[in-house]
Amino acid sequence: MIGSIFREYSIFEKWDESVFHFLPKILLAVLVLALFYVIAKIIRRYSLKAYTRILKKQTDLAKAISLILYIVILISGIIFALEILGLEGYLTKLLAGAGIVGIIAGFAFKDIASNLFAGLLVNLQKPFKDNDWVKIDGKFGTINEIGWITTSINNISGQEVFVPNQLIYKSTFTNYSAFQKRRVILQSGVSHGDDLDKVKAIAIEEVQEIKALKKDEAIDFYFTDIGSYAYNFEVRFWIEFLQQTDYLNAMSEAIMRIKKRFEEEGITIAYPVQSLDFGVKGGVNIFDKPIEIKE
């Protein structure tokens, strides 16, 4: 009975000694955590103001950067506190476990991470903005919203298409609104019997009358090919471009003007000529007898 009491007393004595030995470390660790928390809050507040000033139109990006700084400082404080308590061994095991989990999560969320990184590049580089006419991954339309994961496009069919951001940098994309002008390229051909100098002069004259034409840009005209039934040509000119209808109206006006003027001047727009052979076995020579059409 007495031996057991002494034994319990010695346990309490060791416990008291360990508590008194460990208590200063606990207090110091708590103070370190509190200090790092205050520093993290201050840095987050002032970094948010600074980055908001630098990235005026990208407030979400400024918030993300300040949040990352805040988390990094807090984690540093936690690691420092654990080292004060002598628990760095547990920290090593924890980090090892977190590394395994991170590898698994990396494989599971690699596409999301790729889209996030591509979204960051899009927001920093700004290759296009809202309402720009673009062609991305074969999708043509106006930019509706540039998100961190996807970019949405209103296509010409009136549908909203979501393009993963990583596809933007995996292939080429076109911004038709970047210079607020666009080149119209009209291709056609005239018959072998037409005067080519006259064709060129008339085509340029009609293009000069187009309403949306940029007068300060040159009009280019080239004969591109001597075809089997036509002299093919190409006329190029620049127009002011804000909407896709600007391009369509200019192309339509050019076609109508050139066709009408060619008809007035006796110039023939060439078309393919088909040769029909009726001399095959069992065929009929259309010149031998009239063709009867039965109702």
Buried (B, 14 or more C-beta within 10 A) or exposed (E): EEEEEEEEEEEEEEEEEEEEEEEEBEEEBEEBBEEBBEBBEEBBEEBBEEBBEEBEEBEEBBBBBBEEBBEEBBEBBBEBBBEBBEBEEEBEEEEEEEEEEEEEEEEEEEEBEBBBBBBBBBBEEEBBEEEBBBBBBEBBBBBBEBBBBBBBBBEEEEEEBEBBBBBBBEEEBEBBBBEEBBBBEBEBBBBBEBEEEBBBEBBBEBBEEBEBBBEEEEBBBEBEEEEEEBBBBBBBBBBEBBEBEBBEBBBEBBEEBBBEBBEEEEBBBBEEEEEEEEEEEEEEEEEEEEEEEEE
